[in-house]
């Protein structure tokens, strides 16, 4: 079973999406969340923090686990990141070709979103944010 840790960076009603490079095995040329494989002996939270630093230069400082999403032979650990250090995201390495902040509605409208089922989670986050319940 493969484990993937994903960061849902959330700011002002928008989620950070990154476009996976065409050479990636999973979801090439699709919009996705920042994240990657959980390494042996690593917790999903530690993997999410490491991947965020490696992929976009951000260090999550306030986050909470939202869900575990099983898909075929993979478990995705989804973390809501409400605070981070490092300012604006910067694409590092060759894993991604673009980044954008998208509202849940904008994310849902993308025809090349790697995990369209996650849009319901984005909408739930938005509802919590509007209700003032964004505890990390």
ABEGO torsion letter per residue (X at the ends): XBBBBBBBBBBGGBBBBBBBBAABABGBGBBBBBEBBBBBGBBAAAAAAAAAAAAAGBBBABBBBABBBBBEABBBBBBBBABBBGEBBBBBEAABABBBBBBAAAAAABAABABAAAAAAAAAAAAAAAAGBABX
